[in-house]
Amino acid sequence: MLMAHPAVLRNLVEQYEMLLVLRDGAADPDAARRLEDVTYTLCVSTGTREADAALAAARAQLAAVAPPPGAPLLSGA
């Protein structure tokens, strides 16, 4: 299975969480429509069919590629 770039997944998760708050906070039809679009893209990017599964898969993929806390971003040569 192809995997989305971590930066793409991170962006999709951030957008999803932001749009979820916007949708729940105010009756904004644009936010609801954008949330549907982001949810679909997140599902396609993770090979899932539901938002909860997509978020779990995205977070697992991001955790697998993230450096451990406190680790330097670049190793010295």
N, CA, C and O atoms as a Tripos MOL2 file, in Angstrom:
@<TRIPOS>MOLECULE
protein
  308   307    77     0     0
PROTEIN
NO_CHARGES

@<TRIPOS>ATOM
      1 N           0.8440   -1.1830    0.0000 N.3       1 MET1
      2 CA          0.0000    0.0000    0.0000 C.3       1 MET1
      3 C           0.8880    1.2430    0.0000 C.2       1 MET1
      4 O           1.8870    1.3090    0.7160 O.2       1 MET1
      5 N           0.5140    2.2020   -0.7960 N.am      2 LEU2
      6 CA          1.2080    3.4780   -0.7920 C.3       2 LEU2
      7 C           0.8970    4.2210    0.4930 C.2       2 LEU2
      8 O          -0.2060    4.1240    1.0310 O.2       2 LEU2
      9 N           1.8820    4.9660    0.9790 N.am      3 MET3
     10 CA          1.6690    5.7450    2.1980 C.3       3 MET3
     11 C           1.8780    7.2170    1.8850 C.2       3 MET3
     12 O           2.7960    7.5900    1.1550 O.2       3 MET3
     13 N           1.0210    8.0340    2.4440 N.am      4 ALA4
     14 CA          1.1340    9.4780    2.2540 C.3       4 ALA4
     15 C           2.3690    9.9920    2.9900 C.2       4 ALA4
     16 O           2.7860    9.4140    3.9940 O.2       4 ALA4
     17 N           2.9360   11.0480    2.5000 N.am      5 HIS5
     18 CA          4.0730   11.6930    3.1500 C.3       5 HIS5
     19 C           3.6280   12.1670    4.5330 C.2       5 HIS5
     20 O           2.5080   12.6550    4.6830 O.2       5 HIS5
     21 N           4.4860   12.0320    5.5430 N.am      6 PRO6
     22 CA          4.1150   12.4610    6.8970 C.3       6 PRO6
     23 C           3.6290   13.9070    6.9790 C.2       6 PRO6
     24 O           2.7190   14.2090    7.7520 O.2       6 PRO6
     25 N           4.2200   14.7960    6.1980 N.am      7 ALA7
     26 CA          3.7830   16.1960    6.2290 C.3       7 ALA7
     27 C           2.3470   16.3280    5.7280 C.2       7 ALA7
     28 O           1.5760   17.1360    6.2450 O.2       7 ALA7
     29 N           1.9940   15.5350    4.7260 N.am      8 VAL8
     30 CA          0.6300   15.5570    4.1880 C.3       8 VAL8
     31 C          -0.3440   15.0310    5.2420 C.2       8 VAL8
     32 O          -1.3870   15.6350    5.4900 O.2       8 VAL8
     33 N           0.0070   13.8980    5.8620 N.am      9 LEU9
     34 CA         -0.8620   13.3400    6.9010 C.3       9 LEU9
     35 C          -1.0290   14.3090    8.0620 C.2       9 LEU9
     36 O          -2.1410   14.5240    8.5440 O.2       9 LEU9
     37 N           0.0710   14.8900    8.5070 N.am     10 ARG10
     38 CA          0.0200   15.8350    9.6290 C.3      10 ARG10
     39 C          -0.9140   16.9990    9.2930 C.2      10 ARG10
     40 O          -1.7210   17.4200   10.1220 O.2      10 ARG10
     41 N          -0.7940   17.5110    8.0710 N.am     11 ASN11
     42 CA         -1.6450   18.6160    7.6360 C.3      11 ASN11
     43 C          -3.1090   18.2090    7.6000 C.2      11 ASN11
     44 O          -3.9760   18.9720    8.0260 O.2      11 ASN11
     45 N          -3.3920   17.0170    7.0970 N.am     12 LEU12
     46 CA         -4.7770   16.5500    7.0320 C.3      12 LEU12
     47 C          -5.3780   16.3790    8.4270 C.2      12 LEU12
     48 O          -6.5250   16.7560    8.6660 O.2      12 LEU12
     49 N          -4.5940   15.8070    9.3470 N.am     13 VAL13
     50 CA         -5.0870   15.6310   10.7220 C.3      13 VAL13
     51 C          -5.3500   16.9940   11.3560 C.2      13 VAL13
     52 O          -6.3750   17.1820   12.0100 O.2      13 VAL13
     53 N          -4.4410   17.9430   11.1710 N.am     14 GLU14
     54 CA         -4.6350   19.2830   11.7300 C.3      14 GLU14
     55 C          -5.8720   19.9510   11.1460 C.2      14 GLU14
     56 O          -6.6590   20.5540   11.8750 O.2      14 GLU14
     57 N          -6.0420   19.8440    9.8280 N.am     15 GLN15
     58 CA         -7.2270   20.4310    9.1900 C.3      15 GLN15
     59 C          -8.5010   19.7780    9.7150 C.2      15 GLN15
     60 O          -9.4790   20.4600   10.0180 O.2      15 GLN15
     61 N          -8.4780   18.4510    9.8180 N.am     16 TYR16
     62 CA         -9.6480   17.7260   10.2980 C.3      16 TYR16
     63 C         -10.0440   18.2100   11.6910 C.2      16 TYR16
     64 O         -11.2100   18.5120   11.9440 O.2      16 TYR16
     65 N          -9.0680   18.2820   12.5840 N.am     17 GLU17
     66 CA         -9.3640   18.6940   13.9560 C.3      17 GLU17
     67 C          -9.8770   20.1340   14.0150 C.2      17 GLU17
     68 O         -10.8030   20.4310   14.7690 O.2      17 GLU17
     69 N          -9.2820   21.0220   13.2280 N.am     18 MET18
     70 CA         -9.7230   22.4180   13.2040 C.3      18 MET18
     71 C         -11.1440   22.5310   12.6450 C.2      18 MET18
     72 O         -11.9770   23.2440   13.2040 O.2      18 MET18
     73 N         -11.4170   21.8310   11.5500 N.am     19 LEU19
     74 CA        -12.7350   21.9050   10.9260 C.3      19 LEU19
     75 C         -13.8090   21.2600   11.7930 C.2      19 LEU19
     76 O         -14.9610   21.6930   11.7810 O.2      19 LEU19
     77 N         -13.4450   20.2450   12.5330 N.am     20 LEU20
     78 CA        -14.3920   19.6170   13.4490 C.3      20 LEU20
     79 C         -14.8360   20.6160   14.5140 C.2      20 LEU20
     80 O         -16.0180   20.6890   14.8470 O.2      20 LEU20
     81 N         -13.8960   21.3780   15.0400 N.am     21 VAL21
     82 CA        -14.2210   22.4060   16.0330 C.3      21 VAL21
     83 C         -15.0870   23.4900   15.4020 C.2      21 VAL21
     84 O         -16.0750   23.9210   15.9970 O.2      21 VAL21
     85 N         -14.7240   23.9310   14.2020 N.am     22 LEU22
     86 CA        -15.5080   24.9700   13.5250 C.3      22 LEU22
     87 C         -16.9220   24.4980   13.2370 C.2      22 LEU22
     88 O         -17.8830   25.2440   13.4240 O.2      22 LEU22
     89 N         -17.0470   23.2650   12.7860 N.am     23 ARG23
     90 CA        -18.3730   22.7310   12.4680 C.3      23 ARG23
     91 C         -19.2350   22.6180   13.7090 C.2      23 ARG23
     92 O         -20.4260   22.9290   13.6760 O.2      23 ARG23
     93 N         -18.6320   22.1710   14.8130 N.am     24 ASP24
     94 CA        -19.3900   21.9900   16.0430 C.3      24 ASP24
     95 C         -19.6630   23.3140   16.7550 C.2      24 ASP24
     96 O         -20.6500   23.4370   17.4800 O.2      24 ASP24
     97 N         -18.7920   24.3030   16.5500 N.am     25 GLY25
     98 CA        -18.9370   25.5750   17.2410 C.3      25 GLY25
     99 C         -19.9650   26.4980   16.6280 C.2      25 GLY25
    100 O         -20.5740   27.2990   17.3380 O.2      25 GLY25
    101 N         -20.1720   26.4070   15.3410 N.am     26 ALA26
    102 CA        -21.1200   27.2850   14.6560 C.3      26 ALA26
    103 C         -21.7020   26.5240   13.4670 C.2      26 ALA26
    104 O         -21.0570   25.6470   12.8920 O.2      26 ALA26
    105 N         -22.8800   26.8650   13.1320 N.am     27 ALA27
    106 CA        -23.5320   26.2120   11.9970 C.3      27 ALA27
    107 C         -22.9770   26.7970   10.7060 C.2      27 ALA27
    108 O         -23.6420   27.5850   10.0350 O.2      27 ALA27
    109 N         -21.7700   26.4090   10.3690 N.am     28 ASP28
    110 CA        -21.0910   26.9210    9.1830 C.3      28 ASP28
    111 C         -21.1230   25.8460    8.0950 C.2      28 ASP28
    112 O         -20.3810   24.8670    8.1790 O.2      28 ASP28
    113 N         -21.9590   26.0110    7.0870 N.am     29 PRO29
    114 CA        -22.0490   24.9910    6.0460 C.3      29 PRO29
    115 C         -20.7350   24.8120    5.2800 C.2      29 PRO29
    116 O         -20.4350   23.7100    4.8200 O.2      29 PRO29
    117 N         -19.9550   25.8780    5.1390 N.am     30 ASP30
    118 CA        -18.6690   25.7530    4.4550 C.3      30 ASP30
    119 C         -17.7200   24.8650    5.2470 C.2      30 ASP30
    120 O         -17.0140   24.0410    4.6660 O.2      30 ASP30
    121 N         -17.6960   25.0220    6.5630 N.am     31 ALA31
    122 CA        -16.8350   24.1900    7.4070 C.3      31 ALA31
    123 C         -17.2630   22.7340    7.3220 C.2      31 ALA31
    124 O         -16.4160   21.8430    7.2630 O.2      31 ALA31
    125 N         -18.5510   22.4840    7.3140 N.am     32 ALA32
    126 CA        -19.0570   21.1160    7.2150 C.3      32 ALA32
    127 C         -18.6620   20.4900    5.8790 C.2      32 ALA32
    128 O         -18.2780   19.3210    5.8320 O.2      32 ALA32
    129 N         -18.7530   21.2490    4.8070 N.am     33 ARG33
    130 CA        -18.3860   20.7440    3.4810 C.3      33 ARG33
    131 C         -16.8890   20.4860    3.3990 C.2      33 ARG33
    132 O         -16.4620   19.4610    2.8690 O.2      33 ARG33
    133 N         -16.0900   21.4130    3.9220 N.am     34 ARG34
    134 CA        -14.6350   21.2280    3.9220 C.3      34 ARG34
    135 C         -14.2460   20.0350    4.7910 C.2      34 ARG34
    136 O         -13.3130   19.3010    4.4610 O.2      34 ARG34
    137 N         -14.9640   19.8400    5.9060 N.am     35 LEU35
    138 CA        -14.6960   18.6970    6.7680 C.3      35 LEU35
    139 C         -14.9530   17.3920    6.0070 C.2      35 LEU35
    140 O         -14.1770   16.4440    6.1230 O.2      35 LEU35
    141 N         -16.0210   17.3430    5.2430 N.am     36 GLU36
    142 CA        -16.3030   16.1510    4.4330 C.3      36 GLU36
    143 C         -15.1760   15.8880    3.4410 C.2      36 GLU36
    144 O         -14.7570   14.7450    3.2560 O.2      36 GLU36
    145 N         -14.6880   16.9490    2.8050 N.am     37 ASP37
    146 CA        -13.6040   16.8080    1.8350 C.3      37 ASP37
    147 C         -12.3190   16.3070    2.4950 C.2      37 ASP37
    148 O         -11.6620   15.4000    1.9840 O.2      37 ASP37
    149 N         -11.9700   16.9010    3.6250 N.am     38 VAL38
    150 CA        -10.7510   16.5070    4.3400 C.3      38 VAL38
    151 C         -10.8870   15.0760    4.8610 C.2      38 VAL38
    152 O          -9.9330   14.3000    4.8100 O.2      38 VAL38
    153 N         -12.0630   14.7350    5.3560 N.am     39 THR39
    154 CA        -12.2950   13.3680    5.8430 C.3      39 THR39
    155 C         -12.1080   12.3650    4.7150 C.2      39 THR39
    156 O         -11.4660   11.3300    4.8970 O.2      39 THR39
    157 N         -12.6630   12.6680    3.5620 N.am     40 TYR40
    158 CA        -12.5110   11.7770    2.4040 C.3      40 TYR40
    159 C         -11.0320   11.6210    2.0430 C.2      40 TYR40
    160 O         -10.5550   10.5060    1.8340 O.2      40 TYR40
    161 N         -10.3200   12.7270    1.9730 N.am     41 THR41
    162 CA         -8.9010   12.6850    1.6100 C.3      41 THR41
    163 C          -8.0910   11.9270    2.6510 C.2      41 THR41
    164 O          -7.1850   11.1700    2.3020 O.2      41 THR41
    165 N          -8.4060   12.1220    3.9170 N.am     42 LEU42
    166 CA         -7.7250   11.4060    4.9900 C.3      42 LEU42
    167 C          -7.9860    9.9070    4.8720 C.2      42 LEU42
    168 O          -7.0730    9.1030    5.0550 O.2      42 LEU42
    169 N          -9.2150    9.5310    4.5700 N.am     43 CYS43
    170 CA         -9.5470    8.1100    4.3980 C.3      43 CYS43
    171 C          -8.7930    7.5140    3.2120 C.2      43 CYS43
    172 O          -8.2250    6.4280    3.3230 O.2      43 CYS43
    173 N          -8.7830    8.2090    2.0900 N.am     44 VAL44
    174 CA         -8.0700    7.7170    0.9150 C.3      44 VAL44
    175 C          -6.5780    7.6110    1.2130 C.2      44 VAL44
    176 O          -5.9340    6.6430    0.8090 O.2      44 VAL44
    177 N          -6.0280    8.5880    1.9100 N.am     45 SER45
    178 CA         -4.5960    8.6130    2.2110 C.3      45 SER45
    179 C          -4.1640    7.5050    3.1560 C.2      45 SER45
    180 O          -2.9960    7.1190    3.1710 O.2      45 SER45
    181 N          -5.0960    6.9950    3.9410 N.am     46 THR46
    182 CA         -4.7560    5.9600    4.9130 C.3      46 THR46
    183 C          -5.3340    4.6000    4.5480 C.2      46 THR46
    184 O          -5.1000    3.6220    5.2570 O.2      46 THR46
    185 N          -6.0810    4.5220    3.4580 N.am     47 GLY47
    186 CA         -6.6680    3.2480    3.0300 C.3      47 GLY47
    187 C          -7.7870    2.7730    3.9310 C.2      47 GLY47
    188 O          -7.9790    1.5710    4.1080 O.2      47 GLY47
    189 N          -8.5290    3.7130    4.5030 N.am     48 THR48
    190 CA         -9.6340    3.3850    5.4020 C.3      48 THR48
    191 C         -10.9340    3.9310    4.8370 C.2      48 THR48
    192 O         -10.9510    4.5940    3.7990 O.2      48 THR48
    193 N         -12.0370    3.6340    5.5500 N.am     49 ARG49
    194 CA        -13.3460    4.0820    5.0660 C.3      49 ARG49
    195 C         -14.1020    4.9450    6.0590 C.2      49 ARG49
    196 O         -15.1470    5.4990    5.7220 O.2      49 ARG49
    197 N         -13.5930    5.0680    7.2760 N.am     50 GLU50
    198 CA        -14.2690    5.8600    8.3000 C.3      50 GLU50
    199 C         -13.2880    6.8260    8.9420 C.2      50 GLU50
    200 O         -12.0920    6.5440    9.0290 O.2      50 GLU50
    201 N         -13.7970    7.9620    9.3890 N.am     51 ALA51
    202 CA        -12.9460    9.0140    9.9420 C.3      51 ALA51
    203 C         -12.1490    8.5360   11.1430 C.2      51 ALA51
    204 O         -10.9550    8.8200   11.2360 O.2      51 ALA51
    205 N         -12.7820    7.8160   12.0670 N.am     52 ASP52
    206 CA        -12.0620    7.3540   13.2570 C.3      52 ASP52
    207 C         -10.9080    6.4310   12.8830 C.2      52 ASP52
    208 O          -9.8140    6.5440   13.4360 O.2      52 ASP52
    209 N         -11.1500    5.5270   11.9520 N.am     53 ALA53
    210 CA        -10.1030    4.6190   11.5080 C.3      53 ALA53
    211 C          -9.0010    5.3770   10.7790 C.2      53 ALA53
    212 O          -7.8200    5.0610   10.9300 O.2      53 ALA53
    213 N          -9.3800    6.3650    9.9960 N.am     54 ALA54
    214 CA         -8.3960    7.1710    9.2660 C.3      54 ALA54
    215 C          -7.5090    7.9470   10.2300 C.2      54 ALA54
    216 O          -6.2930    8.0030   10.0520 O.2      54 ALA54
    217 N          -8.1170    8.5430   11.2480 N.am     55 LEU55
    218 CA         -7.3200    9.2770   12.2390 C.3      55 LEU55
    219 C          -6.3680    8.3480   12.9820 C.2      55 LEU55
    220 O          -5.2050    8.6900   13.1960 O.2      55 LEU55
    221 N          -6.8510    7.1870   13.3730 N.am     56 ALA56
    222 CA         -6.0040    6.2280   14.0800 C.3      56 ALA56
    223 C          -4.8440    5.7850   13.1930 C.2      56 ALA56
    224 O          -3.7030    5.7060   13.6500 O.2      56 ALA56
    225 N          -5.1340    5.4980   11.9300 N.am     57 ALA57
    226 CA         -4.0830    5.0690   11.0040 C.3      57 ALA57
    227 C          -3.0740    6.1910   10.7540 C.2      57 ALA57
    228 O          -1.8670    5.9500   10.7300 O.2      57 ALA57
    229 N          -3.5680    7.4070   10.5700 N.am     58 ALA58
    230 CA         -2.6710    8.5410   10.3400 C.3      58 ALA58
    231 C          -1.7810    8.7740   11.5480 C.2      58 ALA58
    232 O          -0.5790    8.9930   11.4000 O.2      58 ALA58
    233 N          -2.3560    8.7300   12.7380 N.am     59 ARG59
    234 CA         -1.5650    8.9510   13.9520 C.3      59 ARG59
    235 C          -0.5370    7.8350   14.1390 C.2      59 ARG59
    236 O           0.5830    8.0950   14.5780 O.2      59 ARG59
    237 N          -0.9050    6.6090   13.8120 N.am     60 ALA60
    238 CA          0.0430    5.4980   13.9270 C.3      60 ALA60
    239 C           1.1940    5.6670   12.9330 C.2      60 ALA60
    240 O           2.3540    5.4360   13.2740 O.2      60 ALA60
    241 N           0.8710    6.0670   11.7160 N.am     61 GLN61
    242 CA          1.9190    6.2900   10.7170 C.3      61 GLN61
    243 C           2.8250    7.4330   11.1240 C.2      61 GLN61
    244 O           4.0410    7.3520   10.9520 O.2      61 GLN61
    245 N           2.2470    8.5030   11.6650 N.am     62 LEU62
    246 CA          3.0530    9.6440   12.1010 C.3      62 LEU62
    247 C           3.9370    9.2670   13.2780 C.2      62 LEU62
    248 O           5.0890    9.6970   13.3520 O.2      62 LEU62
    249 N           3.4130    8.4740   14.1940 N.am     63 ALA63
    250 CA          4.2080    8.0470   15.3510 C.3      63 ALA63
    251 C           5.3680    7.1640   14.9130 C.2      63 ALA63
    252 O           6.4390    7.1940   15.5200 O.2      63 ALA63
    253 N           5.1590    6.3820   13.8700 N.am     64 ALA64
    254 CA          6.2050    5.4800   13.3940 C.3      64 ALA64
    255 C           7.3690    6.2210   12.7450 C.2      64 ALA64
    256 O           8.4870    5.7060   12.7180 O.2      64 ALA64
    257 N           7.1280    7.4180   12.2240 N.am     65 VAL65
    258 CA          8.1950    8.1630   11.5490 C.3      65 VAL65
    259 C           8.7090    9.3360   12.3650 C.2      65 VAL65
    260 O           9.6960    9.9690   11.9880 O.2      65 VAL65
    261 N           8.0500    9.6320   13.4790 N.am     66 ALA66
    262 CA          8.4610   10.7770   14.2920 C.3      66 ALA66
    263 C           9.6930   10.4170   15.1040 C.2      66 ALA66
    264 O           9.8030    9.3010   15.6130 O.2      66 ALA66
    265 N          10.6250   11.3650   15.2270 N.am     67 PRO67
    266 CA         11.7780   11.1060   16.0810 C.3      67 PRO67
    267 C          11.3490   11.0610   17.5440 C.2      67 PRO67
    268 O          10.3660   11.7020   17.9150 O.2      67 PRO67
    269 N          12.0670   10.3190   18.3760 N.am     68 PRO68
    270 CA         11.7130   10.2900   19.7900 C.3      68 PRO68
    271 C          11.8180   11.6640   20.4070 C.2      68 PRO68
    272 O          12.6230   12.4750   19.9490 O.2      68 PRO68
    273 N          11.0240   11.9620   21.4440 N.am     69 PRO69
    274 CA         11.0980   13.2770   22.0960 C.3      69 PRO69
    275 C          12.5130   13.5880   22.5540 C.2      69 PRO69
    276 O          13.1860   12.7430   23.1440 O.2      69 PRO69
    277 N          12.9530   14.7950   22.2790 N.am     70 GLY70
    278 CA         14.2750   15.2470   22.7050 C.3      70 GLY70
    279 C          15.3930   14.8680   21.7590 C.2      70 GLY70
    280 O          16.5360   15.2800   21.9570 O.2      70 GLY70
    281 N          15.0830   14.0810   20.7210 N.am     71 ALA71
    282 CA         16.1160   13.6930   19.7740 C.3      71 ALA71
    283 C          16.4310   14.8650   18.8420 C.2      71 ALA71
    284 O          15.5310   15.6050   18.4430 O.2      71 ALA71
    285 N          17.7070   15.0290   18.4970 N.am     72 PRO72
    286 CA         18.0500   16.1120   17.5450 C.3      72 PRO72
    287 C          17.4390   15.8340   16.1780 C.2      72 PRO72
    288 O          17.3180   14.6790   15.7710 O.2      72 PRO72
    289 N          17.0580   16.8820   15.4800 N.am     73 LEU73
    290 CA         16.4570   16.7170   14.1640 C.3      73 LEU73
    291 C          17.4610   16.2120   13.1480 C.2      73 LEU73
    292 O          17.1200   15.4080   12.2810 O.2      73 LEU73
    293 N          18.6940   16.6760   13.2480 N.am     74 LEU74
    294 CA         19.7410   16.2320   12.3300 C.3      74 LEU74
    295 C          20.8910   15.6680   13.1530 C.2      74 LEU74
    296 O          21.2720   16.2400   14.1740 O.2      74 LEU74
    297 N          21.4340   14.5590   12.7130 N.am     75 SER75
    298 CA         22.5680   13.9880   13.4320 C.3      75 SER75
    299 C          23.8480   14.6430   12.9460 C.2      75 SER75
    300 O          23.9890   14.9390   11.7600 O.2      75 SER75
    301 N          24.7630   14.8640   13.8420 N.am     76 GLY76
    302 CA         26.0430   15.4640   13.4900 C.3      76 GLY76
    303 C          26.9450   14.4550   12.8100 C.2      76 GLY76
    304 O          26.9260   13.2710   13.1440 O.2      76 GLY76
    305 N          27.7310   14.9180   11.8620 N.am     77 ALA77
    306 CA         28.6050   14.0060   11.1370 C.3      77 ALA77
    307 C          30.0330   14.1880   11.5470 C.2      77 ALA77
    308 O          30.9140   13.4980   11.0340 O.2      77 ALA77
@<TRIPOS>BOND
     1     1     2 1
     2     2     3 1
     3     3     4 2
     4     3     5 am
     5     5     6 1
     6     6     7 1
     7     7     8 2
     8     7     9 am
     9     9    10 1
    10    10    11 1
    11    11    12 2
    12    11    13 am
    13    13    14 1
    14    14    15 1
    15    15    16 2
    16    15    17 am
    17    17    18 1
    18    18    19 1
    19    19    20 2
    20    19    21 am
    21    21    22 1
    22    22    23 1
    23    23    24 2
    24    23    25 am
    25    25    26 1
    26    26    27 1
    27    27    28 2
    28    27    29 am
    29    29    30 1
    30    30    31 1
    31    31    32 2
    32    31    33 am
    33    33    34 1
    34    34    35 1
    35    35    36 2
    36    35    37 am
    37    37    38 1
    38    38    39 1
    39    39    40 2
    40    39    41 am
    41    41    42 1
    42    42    43 1
    43    43    44 2
    44    43    45 am
    45    45    46 1
    46    46    47 1
    47    47    48 2
    48    47    49 am
    49    49    50 1
    50    50    51 1
    51    51    52 2
    52    51    53 am
    53    53    54 1
    54    54    55 1
    55    55    56 2
    56    55    57 am
    57    57    58 1
    58    58    59 1
    59    59    60 2
    60    59    61 am
    61    61    62 1
    62    62    63 1
    63    63    64 2
    64    63    65 am
    65    65    66 1
    66    66    67 1
    67    67    68 2
    68    67    69 am
    69    69    70 1
    70    70    71 1
    71    71    72 2
    72    71    73 am
    73    73    74 1
    74    74    75 1
    75    75    76 2
    76    75    77 am
    77    77    78 1
    78    78    79 1
    79    79    80 2
    80    79    81 am
    81    81    82 1
    82    82    83 1
    83    83    84 2
    84    83    85 am
    85    85    86 1
    86    86    87 1
    87    87    88 2
    88    87    89 am
    89    89    90 1
    90    90    91 1
    91    91    92 2
    92    91    93 am
    93    93    94 1
    94    94    95 1
    95    95    96 2
    96    95    97 am
    97    97    98 1
    98    98    99 1
    99    99   100 2
   100    99   101 am
   101   101   102 1
   102   102   103 1
   103   103   104 2
   104   103   105 am
   105   105   106 1
   106   106   107 1
   107   107   108 2
   108   107   109 am
   109   109   110 1
   110   110   111 1
   111   111   112 2
   112   111   113 am
   113   113   114 1
   114   114   115 1
   115   115   116 2
   116   115   117 am
   117   117   118 1
   118   118   119 1
   119   119   120 2
   120   119   121 am
   121   121   122 1
   122   122   123 1
   123   123   124 2
   124   123   125 am
   125   125   126 1
   126   126   127 1
   127   127   128 2
   128   127   129 am
   129   129   130 1
   130   130   131 1
   131   131   132 2
   132   131   133 am
   133   133   134 1
   134   134   135 1
   135   135   136 2
   136   135   137 am
   137   137   138 1
   138   138   139 1
   139   139   140 2
   140   139   141 am
   141   141   142 1
   142   142   143 1
   143   143   144 2
   144   143   145 am
   145   145   146 1
   146   146   147 1
   147   147   148 2
   148   147   149 am
   149   149   150 1
   150   150   151 1
   151   151   152 2
   152   151   153 am
   153   153   154 1
   154   154   155 1
   155   155   156 2
   156   155   157 am
   157   157   158 1
   158   158   159 1
   159   159   160 2
   160   159   161 am
   161   161   162 1
   162   162   163 1
   163   163   164 2
   164   163   165 am
   165   165   166 1
   166   166   167 1
   167   167   168 2
   168   167   169 am
   169   169   170 1
   170   170   171 1
   171   171   172 2
   172   171   173 am
   173   173   174 1
   174   174   175 1
   175   175   176 2
   176   175   177 am
   177   177   178 1
   178   178   179 1
   179   179   180 2
   180   179   181 am
   181   181   182 1
   182   182   183 1
   183   183   184 2
   184   183   185 am
   185   185   186 1
   186   186   187 1
   187   187   188 2
   188   187   189 am
   189   189   190 1
   190   190   191 1
   191   191   192 2
   192   191   193 am
   193   193   194 1
   194   194   195 1
   195   195   196 2
   196   195   197 am
   197   197   198 1
   198   198   199 1
   199   199   200 2
   200   199   201 am
   201   201   202 1
   202   202   203 1
   203   203   204 2
   204   203   205 am
   205   205   206 1
   206   206   207 1
   207   207   208 2
   208   207   209 am
   209   209   210 1
   210   210   211 1
   211   211   212 2
   212   211   213 am
   213   213   214 1
   214   214   215 1
   215   215   216 2
   216   215   217 am
   217   217   218 1
   218   218   219 1
   219   219   220 2
   220   219   221 am
   221   221   222 1
   222   222   223 1
   223   223   224 2
   224   223   225 am
   225   225   226 1
   226   226   227 1
   227   227   228 2
   228   227   229 am
   229   229   230 1
   230   230   231 1
   231   231   232 2
   232   231   233 am
   233   233   234 1
   234   234   235 1
   235   235   236 2
   236   235   237 am
   237   237   238 1
   238   238   239 1
   239   239   240 2
   240   239   241 am
   241   241   242 1
   242   242   243 1
   243   243   244 2
   244   243   245 am
   245   245   246 1
   246   246   247 1
   247   247   248 2
   248   247   249 am
   249   249   250 1
   250   250   251 1
   251   251   252 2
   252   251   253 am
   253   253   254 1
   254   254   255 1
   255   255   256 2
   256   255   257 am
   257   257   258 1
   258   258   259 1
   259   259   260 2
   260   259   261 am
   261   261   262 1
   262   262   263 1
   263   263   264 2
   264   263   265 am
   265   265   266 1
   266   266   267 1
   267   267   268 2
   268   267   269 am
   269   269   270 1
   270   270   271 1
   271   271   272 2
   272   271   273 am
   273   273   274 1
   274   274   275 1
   275   275   276 2
   276   275   277 am
   277   277   278 1
   278   278   279 1
   279   279   280 2
   280   279   281 am
   281   281   282 1
   282   282   283 1
   283   283   284 2
   284   283   285 am
   285   285   286 1
   286   286   287 1
   287   287   288 2
   288   287   289 am
   289   289   290 1
   290   290   291 1
   291   291   292 2
   292   291   293 am
   293   293   294 1
   294   294   295 1
   295   295   296 2
   296   295   297 am
   297   297   298 1
   298   298   299 1
   299   299   300 2
   300   299   301 am
   301   301   302 1
   302   302   303 1
   303   303   304 2
   304   303   305 am
   305   305   306 1
   306   306   307 1
   307   307   308 2
@<TRIPOS>SUBSTRUCTURE
     1 MET1         2 RESIDUE 1 A MET
     2 LEU2         6 RESIDUE 1 A LEU
     3 MET3        10 RESIDUE 1 A MET
     4 ALA4        14 RESIDUE 1 A ALA
     5 HIS5        18 RESIDUE 1 A HIS
     6 PRO6        22 RESIDUE 1 A PRO
     7 ALA7        26 RESIDUE 1 A ALA
     8 VAL8        30 RESIDUE 1 A VAL
     9 LEU9        34 RESIDUE 1 A LEU
    10 ARG10       38 RESIDUE 1 A ARG
    11 ASN11       42 RESIDUE 1 A ASN
    12 LEU12       46 RESIDUE 1 A LEU
    13 VAL13       50 RESIDUE 1 A VAL
    14 GLU14       54 RESIDUE 1 A GLU
    15 GLN15       58 RESIDUE 1 A GLN
    16 TYR16       62 RESIDUE 1 A TYR
    17 GLU17       66 RESIDUE 1 A GLU
    18 MET18       70 RESIDUE 1 A MET
    19 LEU19       74 RESIDUE 1 A LEU
    20 LEU20       78 RESIDUE 1 A LEU
    21 VAL21       82 RESIDUE 1 A VAL
    22 LEU22       86 RESIDUE 1 A LEU
    23 ARG23       90 RESIDUE 1 A ARG
    24 ASP24       94 RESIDUE 1 A ASP
    25 GLY25       98 RESIDUE 1 A GLY
    26 ALA26      102 RESIDUE 1 A ALA
    27 ALA27      106 RESIDUE 1 A ALA
    28 ASP28      110 RESIDUE 1 A ASP
    29 PRO29      114 RESIDUE 1 A PRO
    30 ASP30      118 RESIDUE 1 A ASP
    31 ALA31      122 RESIDUE 1 A ALA
    32 ALA32      126 RESIDUE 1 A ALA
    33 ARG33      130 RESIDUE 1 A ARG
    34 ARG34      134 RESIDUE 1 A ARG
    35 LEU35      138 RESIDUE 1 A LEU
    36 GLU36      142 RESIDUE 1 A GLU
    37 ASP37      146 RESIDUE 1 A ASP
    38 VAL38      150 RESIDUE 1 A VAL
    39 THR39      154 RESIDUE 1 A THR
    40 TYR40      158 RESIDUE 1 A TYR
    41 THR41      162 RESIDUE 1 A THR
    42 LEU42      166 RESIDUE 1 A LEU
    43 CYS43      170 RESIDUE 1 A CYS
    44 VAL44      174 RESIDUE 1 A VAL
    45 SER45      178 RESIDUE 1 A SER
    46 THR46      182 RESIDUE 1 A THR
    47 GLY47      186 RESIDUE 1 A GLY
    48 THR48      190 RESIDUE 1 A THR
    49 ARG49      194 RESIDUE 1 A ARG
    50 GLU50      198 RESIDUE 1 A GLU
    51 ALA51      202 RESIDUE 1 A ALA
    52 ASP52      206 RESIDUE 1 A ASP
    53 ALA53      210 RESIDUE 1 A ALA
    54 ALA54      214 RESIDUE 1 A ALA
    55 LEU55      218 RESIDUE 1 A LEU
    56 ALA56      222 RESIDUE 1 A ALA
    57 ALA57      226 RESIDUE 1 A ALA
    58 ALA58      230 RESIDUE 1 A ALA
    59 ARG59      234 RESIDUE 1 A ARG
    60 ALA60      238 RESIDUE 1 A ALA
    61 GLN61      242 RESIDUE 1 A GLN
    62 LEU62      246 RESIDUE 1 A LEU
    63 ALA63      250 RESIDUE 1 A ALA
    64 ALA64      254 RESIDUE 1 A ALA
    65 VAL65      258 RESIDUE 1 A VAL
    66 ALA66      262 RESIDUE 1 A ALA
    67 PRO67      266 RESIDUE 1 A PRO
    68 PRO68      270 RESIDUE 1 A PRO
    69 PRO69      274 RESIDUE 1 A PRO
    70 GLY70      278 RESIDUE 1 A GLY
    71 ALA71      282 RESIDUE 1 A ALA
    72 PRO72      286 RESIDUE 1 A PRO
    73 LEU73      290 RESIDUE 1 A LEU
    74 LEU74      294 RESIDUE 1 A LEU
    75 SER75      298 RESIDUE 1 A SER
    76 GLY76      302 RESIDUE 1 A GLY
    77 ALA77      306 RESIDUE 1 A ALA
